[in-house]
Amino acid sequence: MKKAEATRSMILHKAFELIYVKGYQTTSIDDIIATTQVTKGAFYYHFKTKDEMGLAIINEVLKPTLASSFIEPLQGEQDPLNAIYNLMDSLLMKNEFLKVEYGCPASNFTQEMTPWNSEFNKALNELTREWTEAITATIERGKKSGVIRKEVNAKQVTIFVLSGYWGIRNLGKLENSKKVYISYLKQLKIYLNNLK
């Protein structure tokens, strides 16, 4: 990786970590410069505006993370219901990057930025669509293999599971505790078992 590419990548990753903790709108370019220890000129060499950097974070940091942590685990397990449950358990209880006190980074961006910025809305919509399609495909695979009842509506199940995940992330953030995650996971297991 060339020095300019490495600097750009470092800015994106450090800015993402800062924004995850502080929020997008309350994180200034000066905060990012102080954290990354690049010059203002170096920042503006890579990004014309803070919003350009924010979109790059979604496309170059969040999307690859979504693929590796949120989508690939669904593809590796034989039982689709176990795959969905294990994914949620992993994201909520075992993932060391996703901190309970800060919630879900994609959800945070969505709540904070989509009302104000159509480009953020478009990029985050695409991110959500990819995860939605992956979960829906997992459920459809389960229907074909006979693990899930044929009459189950895969899209509705997906929306229910995703909204539960985003909601419980916010409750965990409010309470600063994983205890609420345990209740969610118990009910999720019951719900998924009812799809058999």
KAUR-V180183 format. One line per field, one symbol per residue. ss: DSSP state (A for helix, B for strand, O for the rest). phi: phi as a letter, one per 20 degrees, with the letter a starting at -180 (. if undefined). Layout:
ss->???
phi->???
This chain:
ss->OOAAAAAAAAAAAAAAAAAAAAOOOOOOAAAAAAAAOOOAAAAAAAOOOAAAAAAAAAAAAAAAAAAAAAAAAAAOOOOAAAAAAAAAAAAAAAOOOOOAAAOOAAAAAAAAAOOOOAAAAAAAAAAAAAAAAAAAAAAAAAAAAOOOOOOOOAAAAAAAAAAAAAAAAAAAAAAOOOAAAAAAAAAAAAAAAOOO
phi->.fgfffffffgffffgfffgeenffeeefffffffemefgfffffecfbffffffffffddfffffffdddgffeedfeffffffffffffeddffffegfdmegffggffedffdbfffgfffffgffffgffffffffffffenfdgfefeffffgffffffffffffffffelbegfffffffffffgfffef
